[in-house]
Amino acid sequence: MARIAIVGGGWGARVQEPTFREAGLEVVRAGRDDWRNVIASREVDLVSIVTPPSEHREMALAALAAGKHVLCEKPTALNAGEAAELVAAAHANRDRITLIDHELRFLPAWREARQRIASDIGRVRYAEVRYSSPARGDRSRGWNWWSDASLGGGIWGAVGSHFVDALRYFGMKPEAAQAALSTVIGERPYEGGTRAVTADDCSSVQLRMRDGAMAILQFSVVSRGPDETSSMTIHGEEGAMRFAGEEVLLSQGGTPFERIAGGPLQDRPGNSHGGAYGTGTLHLAHALKAALVDGDRSALAPAATFEDGLVQQRVLDAARKSSARGGGWVAI
């Protein structure tokens, strides 16, 4: 039995803990208390870090120093410098599993699409990503770490990181970013008063790829409309492939989109119109069990490594720098 410690609440408690157990992993510790003692415990084989990005570096380094495998929530860290430290630590502990929690890579439909995207749509011209949620549209929702840029809060890091990784997973290689990251709701209730929000809740980003292709990404958590299905569409010379929920759709030669993989979004913890993150977590959990219990490390082949996390972090950093400079292009 592989023994897992989940450090943090939120996603870890709502989704990872029940899903890991469903997959046959033993969750021996969960929560925020005494994380250093949890990481040092001989009862723990793998540490899942589900805390604000400002804590990822310290916790992941401590876990590796204690000889544990590490699954780290995204975004990787606060910046590329911290992410590079994690890569160096992973290289120094090559017998340990060191992954970033980009669970969508494990969706069977995504894995199938990755195998056929080049033959189905040809050379990529551009991609479109859209994510619109009312999750923080209510001004009465209280301030928390997600509202604080210094802690790694904001929609660009929280959701943009997933889609930057997804574009890379399907073969696109960003070389420059142009962005406008904005804060629509500038303050939120906090301890009987209000507190300033410094993190972005609405973001528009363009990425230029090494081969000249473009990606246009739009993110908002302050919609006052319904919680919409997020989508990513990759347009190529011969057609277009769309990812929505657990479905993969294909259009060739101007025909209507038709489903080629996946199915309706399952009713699982962690799934919402924003994506199939809960289903991806279940498939990731099965892969972790195969690697840790059965010794089959190949089961983790789709995973995002710490190296992937560093590249993703460089993209996030470039977009933030672009926005801070007024929206000009910044090399990655």
N, C-alpha and C positions, 0 to 999 in steps of 0.2 A: 504494500500500500504506500502510495506517495503522500507525504504529509505536507500540507500547504498552510502557510500563515498569511492572512490578509491584513495588511497594515492600512488602516483608513476605514472610513464609513462610506456613506453614499452608494456609489456604484458597486463597491466591494460587498456591502451588506445586501443590497437589493438584488443584485444580479450574479456576481461571481460566487458568493458563498453557496446559494442553493444550486447553481448550475454546476459548479465543480463537484459537489456531492452527487448530483445526478449522474455525472460522468464517471463516478467511481473513485474520485480523489478524496482524501481525508483532510478536511479543514480542521486543524487542531487549534488554531488561534485566529481571532478576528477582532478588529477594533483598533482604537488609537492608543490605548493605555500601554505604557512601558514598552515602546516599540524596540528599544535597544535590547531589552531582556528577551523579547520575542525573537528578534533576529539571531541572538546568541544561543537560543535554545537548541539542544541536541534533538529535540522532538521534531524539528522543522527541516524539510528538504528544500522547499522552494518558498521564496517570499514574493508575494504579489503586492506591489506598492501602489496604493490607490489614494493618494493624497494630493494636495496642491502641488503644482510644478516646482515651487520654491523649495520643496522638501525632497524632491526626487534624487538629486545628486548625493546628498548626505546619506540618505537611507540606502540607496543602491550600492554605494561604495562600502558602507558598513556591512551590508548583506554579503557582498563578494568577499570581503575580508574575513567574514565568519564562515566562508566555504559554502554558501548557499547558492542555489540557482535563483535567478531573478526575472520576474515579469514586471515591467515598469509601465505605469499608465502614461498615456500621451497627454500633452506634448512632452518630449523627452526630458526637458529641463527648462530653466529660465532663458538660456541663451546657448549659442554654439560652443562657447568656451567650456561651459559645464558639460555639455553633451560630449565634447572631445575627451574630457576627463573620464567619462563613463566608458567610452570606446577603449581608452588606454587600459582601464581596469579590466575590461572584458578580455583584451588581448593577453593580459597577465594571468588570466584565469580561464584559459581556453577549454578546460574540461567542464566548466560550468555553463549552463544554459543562460543566455542573456538576451532577453526579448523586450520589444516595445509592444504594448497591447493594441495592435491594429488588427482586431479580430475579424474585420470584414474580409481580409485575405483568405480566411478559412471557409467562407461560404462556398459550398460545392458549385453553385452557379458561377461565381466569380472565377474559380479555378478552371472551370471549363471554358469560360469566355477568354481567359488569358491564353489558352492554348490555340484558340481559333481566331483571335481578333485580327491578326495580320492578314490571314487569308480571306477573312470575311469582308473587311472594309478597306484593306490596302494601306498605303502610306497615310499617316495621320495629318490632317490639315489643321484642325483646331478642336478644342473641347469646351463644353459649357457645364458648369456646376451651379446648382441652385438649392439653397436651404433656407426655408422660411418657417419660423416657429413663433408662437405667441408666448413661449415659456417665461420670458421676462418682460412681457409687454405691459403687465399690471404695475403701475408705479408704487403700489402699496406693498409689493414684494420686498422683503427685508434685504438689507445689505449683508453680504457674506464675502468670503475670500474671492469668489468668482468676479466680484465687482472691483477687485484691486489688481492693477497691472503689475505691481511689484511682487505679487504672489503668483503671477502667471495666469490671472483670470482673463476672460474675454472670449468672444466667439471665434476669432481667428485662430487662437491656439487650440481651443476646445474641439471645434469641428473642422476648421480649416486644415489642421494637422492630418485628420483622417483623409481628406480628399487630396491633399498634396501627396500623401503616401499612396493613395489609390491611383493617381495619375502616373506616378513612378512605377507602380506595380504593373500597369498596363503598357509600360514601355516609354513613357514620356520623360524627358530629362530637362528640368528647368535650369536656365542659365541667368535669368534676370527677372526682377519683379517690379511692378508698379502698383501702388495701393493707396486707398483712402480708407482708413480705419476710423470709425466715428463712435461717439458716445451719445446716444439719443436721449437716454434718461440719465441726467447728470447727478442725481442724488437719490438715496433710498433711505427708508426708515431704519434707524439703528439706536437701540438702547434709549428709547423715549424721545429721541430727536431724529436728525438725519445725518447722513455721512456721504461725502462726495464719492461718486463712481469714477474711477480712472481707467477702467478697462473698456474695450470696444464691445458694443452690442450690435453693431451693424457694420459690415465690411464689404468692400469691393476691391478685388485684386485681379490683376492681369499677370500672367506668367508667359515669358517667351522661352521656347525650348531651343535646344542646341541645333536642331534641324530646321528652325524657323517657324515651326508650328506654334500656335498660341493657345492659351487657356484663359477663360473668363470665369471667375468664381464670385458668387454673390451669397452672402450669409447674413441672416438677421434672426435675432431672438426677441425682437420687439414688434413683431407683426400684431395687428389687432384683428386679423382675419383668422381663419381656421389653421390648425396644425397641418401643414401640407406635406405630401410625400416628397422627400428630397430626391434629386436626380442628378446624374452625371451622364452626359452624352458626348461620345467621342466620334467626331466626323472624319472620315477618310476619303481617299480618292474613289472608292467603289461603293461606299455606303456609310451607315452610321450605326453605332451600338450604344444602347441606353441602359443604364443601371438604375433601377428604382425599387426600393425595398429589397426583396429577395429575388426579384425578376431581372432577367437580362433580355432585352428586346433588340431586334435587328431590322434594319431597313436597307435594302439594296436597290439601286437604280430608281429611287424615288417612290418605292412601294411603301404602304403603311407599315408601321412598326409591328412586328409579330414576336411573340415570346419564343426564345430558343433555349432558355435554361431557367431553372428555378420555378417558383410558384408564388401563390399569394403569401403575404407576410404572415408568419406564424404568430399565434398568441402566446408569446413567451416573455418572461421578465427581461426588460431592457429593449424590447422592440417597440417602436412607435412609428409615426409617419416620418420621423427623421431618419429611420434606417433599421436594418436588421442586425443591430449590434448584439442582441441577446442570442439570436441563432448562431452568429459568428462565435460568440463566447462558448457555446456548447461544443462546436466543432473544434475550437482551440483547446478546450478542456480534454476532449477525447485524444487530441494529439499529444498533449502534455502527459496524459496517462500512458500512452504508447511509448513515449520517450523515457519517462521516469520509471515505469513499472516493467515494461517489456524490453527496454533497452533499444527501442527503434527510434533513433534520433532523426531518421529520414521523415518521420511523421510531421516534423516541425519545419520541413523545407519551405512551405509558403510564408513562414513567419517574417515579421520585420525585426531585424537584428538591431543592436545598438548602433552599428554603422549606418543602417537605414535611418535610425533616429537622428543621427548627426546631420545627415543630408537634409532631412525634413526640417530640422531646427535651423539650418542655414537659410532655407526658403522662408520660414517664418520671420527670422531676423531681418532678412532683406526687405520684406514687405513692410515691417514695422519702421525700418529706417526710411523707406520711400515715403511712407505716410508722414513721418515726422519732418521730412524735408520738403513737403508740399506736393508729393505725388510723382516725382521724377523716377526714371528707371534706375534700379540699383542692381549691380551684378551680384550673383550668388556665388 
